[in-house]
């Protein structure tokens, strides 16, 4: 299991960059949404190859009928 971390970079011009590490699939954007709300308006988003993977969920998954 990889460690899940955030790298937040604030440039001298005030531009903020957030990089989520150790997340996969939609989990990436879900994990950073609170930081995005806290830090302000989103002007762009780059999705890494991990975004297109299915998040691993340990254990069995239940199907809803």
mmJSON file of the N, C-alpha and C atoms, coordinates in Angstrom:
{"data_MODEL":{"atom_site":{
"group_PDB":["ATOM","ATOM","ATOM","ATOM","ATOM","ATOM","ATOM","ATOM","ATOM","ATOM","ATOM","ATOM","ATOM","ATOM","ATOM","ATOM","ATOM","ATOM","ATOM","ATOM","ATOM","ATOM","ATOM","ATOM","ATOM","ATOM","ATOM","ATOM","ATOM","ATOM","ATOM","ATOM","ATOM","ATOM","ATOM","ATOM","ATOM","ATOM","ATOM","ATOM","ATOM","ATOM","ATOM","ATOM","ATOM","ATOM","ATOM","ATOM","ATOM","ATOM","ATOM","ATOM","ATOM","ATOM","ATOM","ATOM","ATOM","ATOM","ATOM","ATOM","ATOM","ATOM","ATOM","ATOM","ATOM","ATOM","ATOM","ATOM","ATOM","ATOM","ATOM","ATOM","ATOM","ATOM","ATOM","ATOM","ATOM","ATOM","ATOM","ATOM","ATOM","ATOM","ATOM","ATOM","ATOM","ATOM","ATOM","ATOM","ATOM","ATOM","ATOM","ATOM","ATOM","ATOM","ATOM","ATOM","ATOM","ATOM","ATOM","ATOM","ATOM","ATOM","ATOM","ATOM","ATOM","ATOM","ATOM","ATOM","ATOM","ATOM","ATOM","ATOM","ATOM","ATOM","ATOM","ATOM","ATOM","ATOM","ATOM","ATOM","ATOM","ATOM","ATOM","ATOM","ATOM","ATOM","ATOM","ATOM","ATOM","ATOM","ATOM","ATOM","ATOM","ATOM","ATOM","ATOM","ATOM","ATOM","ATOM","ATOM","ATOM","ATOM","ATOM","ATOM","ATOM","ATOM","ATOM","ATOM","ATOM","ATOM","ATOM","ATOM","ATOM","ATOM","ATOM","ATOM","ATOM","ATOM","ATOM","ATOM","ATOM","ATOM","ATOM","ATOM","ATOM","ATOM","ATOM","ATOM","ATOM","ATOM","ATOM","ATOM","ATOM","ATOM","ATOM","ATOM","ATOM","ATOM","ATOM","ATOM","ATOM","ATOM","ATOM","ATOM","ATOM","ATOM","ATOM","ATOM","ATOM","ATOM","ATOM","ATOM","ATOM","ATOM","ATOM"],
"id":[1,2,3,4,5,6,7,8,9,10,11,12,13,14,15,16,17,18,19,20,21,22,23,24,25,26,27,28,29,30,31,32,33,34,35,36,37,38,39,40,41,42,43,44,45,46,47,48,49,50,51,52,53,54,55,56,57,58,59,60,61,62,63,64,65,66,67,68,69,70,71,72,73,74,75,76,77,78,79,80,81,82,83,84,85,86,87,88,89,90,91,92,93,94,95,96,97,98,99,100,101,102,103,104,105,106,107,108,109,110,111,112,113,114,115,116,117,118,119,120,121,122,123,124,125,126,127,128,129,130,131,132,133,134,135,136,137,138,139,140,141,142,143,144,145,146,147,148,149,150,151,152,153,154,155,156,157,158,159,160,161,162,163,164,165,166,167,168,169,170,171,172,173,174,175,176,177,178,179,180,181,182,183,184,185,186,187,188,189,190,191,192,193,194,195],
"type_symbol":["N","C","C","N","C","C","N","C","C","N","C","C","N","C","C","N","C","C","N","C","C","N","C","C","N","C","C","N","C","C","N","C","C","N","C","C","N","C","C","N","C","C","N","C","C","N","C","C","N","C","C","N","C","C","N","C","C","N","C","C","N","C","C","N","C","C","N","C","C","N","C","C","N","C","C","N","C","C","N","C","C","N","C","C","N","C","C","N","C","C","N","C","C","N","C","C","N","C","C","N","C","C","N","C","C","N","C","C","N","C","C","N","C","C","N","C","C","N","C","C","N","C","C","N","C","C","N","C","C","N","C","C","N","C","C","N","C","C","N","C","C","N","C","C","N","C","C","N","C","C","N","C","C","N","C","C","N","C","C","N","C","C","N","C","C","N","C","C","N","C","C","N","C","C","N","C","C","N","C","C","N","C","C","N","C","C","N","C","C","N","C","C","N","C","C"],
"label_atom_id":["N","CA","C","N","CA","C","N","CA","C","N","CA","C","N","CA","C","N","CA","C","N","CA","C","N","CA","C","N","CA","C","N","CA","C","N","CA","C","N","CA","C","N","CA","C","N","CA","C","N","CA","C","N","CA","C","N","CA","C","N","CA","C","N","CA","C","N","CA","C","N","CA","C","N","CA","C","N","CA","C","N","CA","C","N","CA","C","N","CA","C","N","CA","C","N","CA","C","N","CA","C","N","CA","C","N","CA","C","N","CA","C","N","CA","C","N","CA","C","N","CA","C","N","CA","C","N","CA","C","N","CA","C","N","CA","C","N","CA","C","N","CA","C","N","CA","C","N","CA","C","N","CA","C","N","CA","C","N","CA","C","N","CA","C","N","CA","C","N","CA","C","N","CA","C","N","CA","C","N","CA","C","N","CA","C","N","CA","C","N","CA","C","N","CA","C","N","CA","C","N","CA","C","N","CA","C","N","CA","C","N","CA","C","N","CA","C","N","CA","C","N","CA","C","N","CA","C"],
"label_alt_id":[null,null,null,null,null,null,null,null,null,null,null,null,null,null,null,null,null,null,null,null,null,null,null,null,null,null,null,null,null,null,null,null,null,null,null,null,null,null,null,null,null,null,null,null,null,null,null,null,null,null,null,null,null,null,null,null,null,null,null,null,null,null,null,null,null,null,null,null,null,null,null,null,null,null,null,null,null,null,null,null,null,null,null,null,null,null,null,null,null,null,null,null,null,null,null,null,null,null,null,null,null,null,null,null,null,null,null,null,null,null,null,null,null,null,null,null,null,null,null,null,null,null,null,null,null,null,null,null,null,null,null,null,null,null,null,null,null,null,null,null,null,null,null,null,null,null,null,null,null,null,null,null,null,null,null,null,null,null,null,null,null,null,null,null,null,null,null,null,null,null,null,null,null,null,null,null,null,null,null,null,null,null,null,null,null,null,null,null,null,null,null,null,null,null,null],
"label_comp_id":["UNK","UNK","UNK","UNK","UNK","UNK","UNK","UNK","UNK","UNK","UNK","UNK","UNK","UNK","UNK","UNK","UNK","UNK","UNK","UNK","UNK","UNK","UNK","UNK","UNK","UNK","UNK","UNK","UNK","UNK","UNK","UNK","UNK","UNK","UNK","UNK","UNK","UNK","UNK","UNK","UNK","UNK","UNK","UNK","UNK","UNK","UNK","UNK","UNK","UNK","UNK","UNK","UNK","UNK","UNK","UNK","UNK","UNK","UNK","UNK","UNK","UNK","UNK","UNK","UNK","UNK","UNK","UNK","UNK","UNK","UNK","UNK","UNK","UNK","UNK","UNK","UNK","UNK","UNK","UNK","UNK","UNK","UNK","UNK","UNK","UNK","UNK","UNK","UNK","UNK","UNK","UNK","UNK","UNK","UNK","UNK","UNK","UNK","UNK","UNK","UNK","UNK","UNK","UNK","UNK","UNK","UNK","UNK","UNK","UNK","UNK","UNK","UNK","UNK","UNK","UNK","UNK","UNK","UNK","UNK","UNK","UNK","UNK","UNK","UNK","UNK","UNK","UNK","UNK","UNK","UNK","UNK","UNK","UNK","UNK","UNK","UNK","UNK","UNK","UNK","UNK","UNK","UNK","UNK","UNK","UNK","UNK","UNK","UNK","UNK","UNK","UNK","UNK","UNK","UNK","UNK","UNK","UNK","UNK","UNK","UNK","UNK","UNK","UNK","UNK","UNK","UNK","UNK","UNK","UNK","UNK","UNK","UNK","UNK","UNK","UNK","UNK","UNK","UNK","UNK","UNK","UNK","UNK","UNK","UNK","UNK","UNK","UNK","UNK","UNK","UNK","UNK","UNK","UNK","UNK"],
"label_asym_id":["A","A","A","A","A","A","A","A","A","A","A","A","A","A","A","A","A","A","A","A","A","A","A","A","A","A","A","A","A","A","A","A","A","A","A","A","A","A","A","A","A","A","A","A","A","A","A","A","A","A","A","A","A","A","A","A","A","A","A","A","A","A","A","A","A","A","A","A","A","A","A","A","A","A","A","A","A","A","A","A","A","A","A","A","A","A","A","A","A","A","A","A","A","A","A","A","A","A","A","A","A","A","A","A","A","A","A","A","A","A","A","A","A","A","A","A","A","A","A","A","A","A","A","A","A","A","A","A","A","A","A","A","A","A","A","A","A","A","A","A","A","A","A","A","A","A","A","A","A","A","A","A","A","A","A","A","A","A","A","A","A","A","A","A","A","A","A","A","A","A","A","A","A","A","A","A","A","A","A","A","A","A","A","A","A","A","A","A","A","A","A","A","A","A","A"],
"label_entity_id":["1","1","1","1","1","1","1","1","1","1","1","1","1","1","1","1","1","1","1","1","1","1","1","1","1","1","1","1","1","1","1","1","1","1","1","1","1","1","1","1","1","1","1","1","1","1","1","1","1","1","1","1","1","1","1","1","1","1","1","1","1","1","1","1","1","1","1","1","1","1","1","1","1","1","1","1","1","1","1","1","1","1","1","1","1","1","1","1","1","1","1","1","1","1","1","1","1","1","1","1","1","1","1","1","1","1","1","1","1","1","1","1","1","1","1","1","1","1","1","1","1","1","1","1","1","1","1","1","1","1","1","1","1","1","1","1","1","1","1","1","1","1","1","1","1","1","1","1","1","1","1","1","1","1","1","1","1","1","1","1","1","1","1","1","1","1","1","1","1","1","1","1","1","1","1","1","1","1","1","1","1","1","1","1","1","1","1","1","1","1","1","1","1","1","1"],
"label_seq_id":[1,1,1,2,2,2,3,3,3,4,4,4,5,5,5,6,6,6,7,7,7,8,8,8,9,9,9,10,10,10,11,11,11,12,12,12,13,13,13,14,14,14,15,15,15,16,16,16,17,17,17,18,18,18,19,19,19,20,20,20,21,21,21,22,22,22,23,23,23,24,24,24,25,25,25,26,26,26,27,27,27,28,28,28,29,29,29,30,30,30,31,31,31,32,32,32,33,33,33,34,34,34,35,35,35,36,36,36,37,37,37,38,38,38,39,39,39,40,40,40,41,41,41,42,42,42,43,43,43,44,44,44,45,45,45,46,46,46,47,47,47,48,48,48,49,49,49,50,50,50,51,51,51,52,52,52,53,53,53,54,54,54,55,55,55,56,56,56,57,57,57,58,58,58,59,59,59,60,60,60,61,61,61,62,62,62,63,63,63,64,64,64,65,65,65],
"pdbx_PDB_ins_code":[null,null,null,null,null,null,null,null,null,null,null,null,null,null,null,null,null,null,null,null,null,null,null,null,null,null,null,null,null,null,null,null,null,null,null,null,null,null,null,null,null,null,null,null,null,null,null,null,null,null,null,null,null,null,null,null,null,null,null,null,null,null,null,null,null,null,null,null,null,null,null,null,null,null,null,null,null,null,null,null,null,null,null,null,null,null,null,null,null,null,null,null,null,null,null,null,null,null,null,null,null,null,null,null,null,null,null,null,null,null,null,null,null,null,null,null,null,null,null,null,null,null,null,null,null,null,null,null,null,null,null,null,null,null,null,null,null,null,null,null,null,null,null,null,null,null,null,null,null,null,null,null,null,null,null,null,null,null,null,null,null,null,null,null,null,null,null,null,null,null,null,null,null,null,null,null,null,null,null,null,null,null,null,null,null,null,null,null,null,null,null,null,null,null,null],
"Cartn_x":[0.858,0.0,0.896,0.66,1.469,0.892,1.784,1.382,0.676,-0.388,-1.16,-0.733,-0.274,0.218,-0.253,-0.078,-0.363,0.903,1.214,2.257,1.553,1.745,1.131,2.26,2.247,3.258,2.575,3.108,2.587,3.704,3.475,4.462,4.476,5.542,5.619,4.451,3.889,2.759,1.424,1.453,0.233,-0.441,0.041,-0.544,-0.259,-1.307,-1.204,-1.318,-0.45,-0.503,-0.607,-1.58,-1.788,-1.559,-0.722,-0.503,-0.815,-1.758,-2.119,-1.275,-0.66,0.177,-0.36,-0.368,-0.819,-2.307,-3.02,-4.445,-4.678,-5.8,-6.144,-7.605,-7.896,-9.269,-9.847,-11.149,-11.863,-11.415,-10.81,-10.277,-9.321,-8.615,-7.674,-8.39,-9.429,-10.136,-10.947,-11.484,-12.207,-11.261,-10.035,-9.064,-8.604,-8.589,-8.1,-9.211,-10.456,-11.557,-11.592,-11.291,-11.316,-10.211,-9.055,-7.978,-8.339,-8.958,-9.361,-10.364,-11.312,-12.306,-11.628,-10.686,-9.989,-9.1,-8.427,-7.428,-7.956,-9.161,-9.729,-10.091,-10.25,-10.738,-9.777,-10.34,-9.562,-9.444,-8.218,-8.022,-7.612,-7.314,-6.938,-6.721,-6.696,-6.485,-5.782,-4.713,-4.016,-4.243,-4.7,-4.935,-3.76,-3.193,-2.086,-2.634,-1.76,-2.199,-2.92,-2.596,-3.258,-4.75,-5.142,-6.55,-7.382,-6.791,-7.522,-7.508,-6.877,-6.916,-8.133,-8.588,-9.696,-9.137,-9.738,-9.28,-9.426,-8.417,-8.453,-9.208,-10.11,-10.933,-10.709,-9.885,-9.689,-10.969,-11.033,-12.205,-13.243,-14.373,-15.46,-16.319,-16.865,-17.784,-19.193,-20.136,-21.537,-22.193,-23.021,-23.779,-25.152,-25.583,-26.919,-27.902,-29.094,-30.106,-30.984],
"Cartn_y":[-1.182,0.0,1.235,2.136,3.341,4.411,5.245,6.322,7.405,7.956,9.004,10.357,11.213,12.527,13.594,14.858,16.021,16.859,17.353,18.356,19.638,20.685,21.981,22.974,23.604,24.578,25.913,26.956,28.31,29.134,29.574,30.353,31.799,32.538,33.954,34.796,34.39,35.144,34.746,33.821,33.412,32.185,31.692,30.503,29.283,28.503,27.33,26.066,25.108,23.812,22.731,21.838,20.726,19.43,18.562,17.252,16.181,15.31,14.19,12.991,12.345,11.183,9.977,8.822,7.592,7.334,8.187,8.037,7.498,6.814,6.303,6.591,6.764,6.985,8.281,8.309,9.503,9.894,8.95,9.201,10.405,10.625,11.754,13.096,13.307,14.587,14.707,13.601,13.634,14.036,13.545,13.801,15.248,15.927,17.309,18.355,17.936,18.912,19.86,19.372,20.251,21.31,20.95,21.922,22.96,22.499,23.418,24.439,23.996,24.919,25.91,25.424,26.255,27.308,26.907,27.775,28.672,28.404,29.326,28.713,29.58,29.231,28.295,27.314,26.373,26.93,27.024,27.536,26.431,25.264,24.154,22.895,21.774,20.493,19.558,18.931,17.923,16.59,15.627,14.294,13.4,12.779,11.858,10.487,9.59,8.255,7.519,7.815,7.171,7.491,8.638,9.017,8.016,7.462,6.564,5.115,4.856,3.516,3.417,2.215,1.999,1.972,2.72,2.747,1.363,0.958,-0.345,-0.206,-1.133,-1.038,-2.241,-2.531,-3.787,-4.448,-5.742,-6.483,-6.663,-7.217,-7.492,-6.256,-6.145,-5.05,-5.597,-4.878,-5.278,-4.616,-5.349,-4.78,-4.369,-3.185,-2.742,-3.243,-3.665,-4.177,-3.063],
"Cartn_z":[0.0,0.0,0.0,-0.954,-1.014,-0.087,0.397,1.29,0.485,1.016,0.344,0.909,0.002,0.421,-0.557,-0.157,-0.995,-1.071,-2.249,-2.413,-2.811,-2.025,-2.323,-2.57,-3.748,-4.12,-4.352,-3.721,-3.918,-4.551,-5.786,-6.535,-6.045,-6.318,-5.917,-6.456,-7.602,-8.165,-7.536,-6.562,-5.866,-6.441,-7.569,-8.187,-7.314,-7.071,-6.206,-7.047,-6.772,-7.448,-6.379,-6.554,-5.623,-6.383,-5.831,-6.435,-5.4,-5.744,-4.872,-5.276,-4.309,-4.593,-3.823,-4.489,-3.849,-4.002,-4.743,-4.969,-6.374,-6.59,-7.913,-8.222,-9.504,-9.949,-9.418,-9.268,-8.786,-7.381,-6.688,-5.343,-5.351,-6.47,-6.584,-6.407,-7.202,-7.127,-5.842,-5.36,-4.08,-2.949,-3.005,-1.939,-1.898,-3.036,-3.071,-3.049,-3.131,-3.222,-2.025,-0.839,0.339,0.257,-0.285,-0.446,-1.509,-2.587,-3.649,-3.13,-2.33,-1.752,-0.806,-0.037,0.938,0.266,-0.815,-1.433,-2.536,-3.047,-4.023,-5.353,-6.337,-7.665,-8.397,-9.109,-9.9,-11.317,-11.823,-13.177,-14.142,-13.64,-14.507,-13.693,-14.396,-13.718,-14.697,-14.255,-15.052,-14.379,-15.143,-14.595,-14.945,-13.928,-14.134,-14.507,-14.937,-15.358,-14.236,-12.98,-11.846,-11.781,-12.323,-12.314,-13.111,-14.151,-15.039,-14.569,-13.43,-12.832,-11.935,-11.682,-10.758,-9.346,-8.45,-7.061,-6.455,-5.698,-5.045,-3.736,-3.49,-2.279,-1.4,-0.652,0.066,0.491,0.405,0.847,-0.235,0.167,-0.771,-0.973,-2.171,-2.467,-2.535,-1.971,-2.019,-3.212,-3.925,-5.049,-4.557,-4.999,-4.648,-5.678,-5.239,-6.168,-6.668],
"occupancy":[1.0,1.0,1.0,1.0,1.0,1.0,1.0,1.0,1.0,1.0,1.0,1.0,1.0,1.0,1.0,1.0,1.0,1.0,1.0,1.0,1.0,1.0,1.0,1.0,1.0,1.0,1.0,1.0,1.0,1.0,1.0,1.0,1.0,1.0,1.0,1.0,1.0,1.0,1.0,1.0,1.0,1.0,1.0,1.0,1.0,1.0,1.0,1.0,1.0,1.0,1.0,1.0,1.0,1.0,1.0,1.0,1.0,1.0,1.0,1.0,1.0,1.0,1.0,1.0,1.0,1.0,1.0,1.0,1.0,1.0,1.0,1.0,1.0,1.0,1.0,1.0,1.0,1.0,1.0,1.0,1.0,1.0,1.0,1.0,1.0,1.0,1.0,1.0,1.0,1.0,1.0,1.0,1.0,1.0,1.0,1.0,1.0,1.0,1.0,1.0,1.0,1.0,1.0,1.0,1.0,1.0,1.0,1.0,1.0,1.0,1.0,1.0,1.0,1.0,1.0,1.0,1.0,1.0,1.0,1.0,1.0,1.0,1.0,1.0,1.0,1.0,1.0,1.0,1.0,1.0,1.0,1.0,1.0,1.0,1.0,1.0,1.0,1.0,1.0,1.0,1.0,1.0,1.0,1.0,1.0,1.0,1.0,1.0,1.0,1.0,1.0,1.0,1.0,1.0,1.0,1.0,1.0,1.0,1.0,1.0,1.0,1.0,1.0,1.0,1.0,1.0,1.0,1.0,1.0,1.0,1.0,1.0,1.0,1.0,1.0,1.0,1.0,1.0,1.0,1.0,1.0,1.0,1.0,1.0,1.0,1.0,1.0,1.0,1.0,1.0,1.0,1.0,1.0,1.0,1.0],
"B_iso_or_equiv":[0.0,0.0,0.0,0.0,0.0,0.0,0.0,0.0,0.0,0.0,0.0,0.0,0.0,0.0,0.0,0.0,0.0,0.0,0.0,0.0,0.0,0.0,0.0,0.0,0.0,0.0,0.0,0.0,0.0,0.0,0.0,0.0,0.0,0.0,0.0,0.0,0.0,0.0,0.0,0.0,0.0,0.0,0.0,0.0,0.0,0.0,0.0,0.0,0.0,0.0,0.0,0.0,0.0,0.0,0.0,0.0,0.0,0.0,0.0,0.0,0.0,0.0,0.0,0.0,0.0,0.0,0.0,0.0,0.0,0.0,0.0,0.0,0.0,0.0,0.0,0.0,0.0,0.0,0.0,0.0,0.0,0.0,0.0,0.0,0.0,0.0,0.0,0.0,0.0,0.0,0.0,0.0,0.0,0.0,0.0,0.0,0.0,0.0,0.0,0.0,0.0,0.0,0.0,0.0,0.0,0.0,0.0,0.0,0.0,0.0,0.0,0.0,0.0,0.0,0.0,0.0,0.0,0.0,0.0,0.0,0.0,0.0,0.0,0.0,0.0,0.0,0.0,0.0,0.0,0.0,0.0,0.0,0.0,0.0,0.0,0.0,0.0,0.0,0.0,0.0,0.0,0.0,0.0,0.0,0.0,0.0,0.0,0.0,0.0,0.0,0.0,0.0,0.0,0.0,0.0,0.0,0.0,0.0,0.0,0.0,0.0,0.0,0.0,0.0,0.0,0.0,0.0,0.0,0.0,0.0,0.0,0.0,0.0,0.0,0.0,0.0,0.0,0.0,0.0,0.0,0.0,0.0,0.0,0.0,0.0,0.0,0.0,0.0,0.0,0.0,0.0,0.0,0.0,0.0,0.0],
"pdbx_formal_charge":[null,null,null,null,null,null,null,null,null,null,null,null,null,null,null,null,null,null,null,null,null,null,null,null,null,null,null,null,null,null,null,null,null,null,null,null,null,null,null,null,null,null,null,null,null,null,null,null,null,null,null,null,null,null,null,null,null,null,null,null,null,null,null,null,null,null,null,null,null,null,null,null,null,null,null,null,null,null,null,null,null,null,null,null,null,null,null,null,null,null,null,null,null,null,null,null,null,null,null,null,null,null,null,null,null,null,null,null,null,null,null,null,null,null,null,null,null,null,null,null,null,null,null,null,null,null,null,null,null,null,null,null,null,null,null,null,null,null,null,null,null,null,null,null,null,null,null,null,null,null,null,null,null,null,null,null,null,null,null,null,null,null,null,null,null,null,null,null,null,null,null,null,null,null,null,null,null,null,null,null,null,null,null,null,null,null,null,null,null,null,null,null,null,null,null],
"auth_seq_id":[1,1,1,2,2,2,3,3,3,4,4,4,5,5,5,6,6,6,7,7,7,8,8,8,9,9,9,10,10,10,11,11,11,12,12,12,13,13,13,14,14,14,15,15,15,16,16,16,17,17,17,18,18,18,19,19,19,20,20,20,21,21,21,22,22,22,23,23,23,24,24,24,25,25,25,26,26,26,27,27,27,28,28,28,29,29,29,30,30,30,31,31,31,32,32,32,33,33,33,34,34,34,35,35,35,36,36,36,37,37,37,38,38,38,39,39,39,40,40,40,41,41,41,42,42,42,43,43,43,44,44,44,45,45,45,46,46,46,47,47,47,48,48,48,49,49,49,50,50,50,51,51,51,52,52,52,53,53,53,54,54,54,55,55,55,56,56,56,57,57,57,58,58,58,59,59,59,60,60,60,61,61,61,62,62,62,63,63,63,64,64,64,65,65,65],
"auth_comp_id":["UNK","UNK","UNK","UNK","UNK","UNK","UNK","UNK","UNK","UNK","UNK","UNK","UNK","UNK","UNK","UNK","UNK","UNK","UNK","UNK","UNK","UNK","UNK","UNK","UNK","UNK","UNK","UNK","UNK","UNK","UNK","UNK","UNK","UNK","UNK","UNK","UNK","UNK","UNK","UNK","UNK","UNK","UNK","UNK","UNK","UNK","UNK","UNK","UNK","UNK","UNK","UNK","UNK","UNK","UNK","UNK","UNK","UNK","UNK","UNK","UNK","UNK","UNK","UNK","UNK","UNK","UNK","UNK","UNK","UNK","UNK","UNK","UNK","UNK","UNK","UNK","UNK","UNK","UNK","UNK","UNK","UNK","UNK","UNK","UNK","UNK","UNK","UNK","UNK","UNK","UNK","UNK","UNK","UNK","UNK","UNK","UNK","UNK","UNK","UNK","UNK","UNK","UNK","UNK","UNK","UNK","UNK","UNK","UNK","UNK","UNK","UNK","UNK","UNK","UNK","UNK","UNK","UNK","UNK","UNK","UNK","UNK","UNK","UNK","UNK","UNK","UNK","UNK","UNK","UNK","UNK","UNK","UNK","UNK","UNK","UNK","UNK","UNK","UNK","UNK","UNK","UNK","UNK","UNK","UNK","UNK","UNK","UNK","UNK","UNK","UNK","UNK","UNK","UNK","UNK","UNK","UNK","UNK","UNK","UNK","UNK","UNK","UNK","UNK","UNK","UNK","UNK","UNK","UNK","UNK","UNK","UNK","UNK","UNK","UNK","UNK","UNK","UNK","UNK","UNK","UNK","UNK","UNK","UNK","UNK","UNK","UNK","UNK","UNK","UNK","UNK","UNK","UNK","UNK","UNK"],
"auth_asym_id":["A","A","A","A","A","A","A","A","A","A","A","A","A","A","A","A","A","A","A","A","A","A","A","A","A","A","A","A","A","A","A","A","A","A","A","A","A","A","A","A","A","A","A","A","A","A","A","A","A","A","A","A","A","A","A","A","A","A","A","A","A","A","A","A","A","A","A","A","A","A","A","A","A","A","A","A","A","A","A","A","A","A","A","A","A","A","A","A","A","A","A","A","A","A","A","A","A","A","A","A","A","A","A","A","A","A","A","A","A","A","A","A","A","A","A","A","A","A","A","A","A","A","A","A","A","A","A","A","A","A","A","A","A","A","A","A","A","A","A","A","A","A","A","A","A","A","A","A","A","A","A","A","A","A","A","A","A","A","A","A","A","A","A","A","A","A","A","A","A","A","A","A","A","A","A","A","A","A","A","A","A","A","A","A","A","A","A","A","A","A","A","A","A","A","A"],
"auth_atom_id":["N","CA","C","N","CA","C","N","CA","C","N","CA","C","N","CA","C","N","CA","C","N","CA","C","N","CA","C","N","CA","C","N","CA","C","N","CA","C","N","CA","C","N","CA","C","N","CA","C","N","CA","C","N","CA","C","N","CA","C","N","CA","C","N","CA","C","N","CA","C","N","CA","C","N","CA","C","N","CA","C","N","CA","C","N","CA","C","N","CA","C","N","CA","C","N","CA","C","N","CA","C","N","CA","C","N","CA","C","N","CA","C","N","CA","C","N","CA","C","N","CA","C","N","CA","C","N","CA","C","N","CA","C","N","CA","C","N","CA","C","N","CA","C","N","CA","C","N","CA","C","N","CA","C","N","CA","C","N","CA","C","N","CA","C","N","CA","C","N","CA","C","N","CA","C","N","CA","C","N","CA","C","N","CA","C","N","CA","C","N","CA","C","N","CA","C","N","CA","C","N","CA","C","N","CA","C","N","CA","C","N","CA","C","N","CA","C","N","CA","C","N","CA","C","N","CA","C"],
"pdbx_PDB_model_num":[1,1,1,1,1,1,1,1,1,1,1,1,1,1,1,1,1,1,1,1,1,1,1,1,1,1,1,1,1,1,1,1,1,1,1,1,1,1,1,1,1,1,1,1,1,1,1,1,1,1,1,1,1,1,1,1,1,1,1,1,1,1,1,1,1,1,1,1,1,1,1,1,1,1,1,1,1,1,1,1,1,1,1,1,1,1,1,1,1,1,1,1,1,1,1,1,1,1,1,1,1,1,1,1,1,1,1,1,1,1,1,1,1,1,1,1,1,1,1,1,1,1,1,1,1,1,1,1,1,1,1,1,1,1,1,1,1,1,1,1,1,1,1,1,1,1,1,1,1,1,1,1,1,1,1,1,1,1,1,1,1,1,1,1,1,1,1,1,1,1,1,1,1,1,1,1,1,1,1,1,1,1,1,1,1,1,1,1,1,1,1,1,1,1,1]
}}}
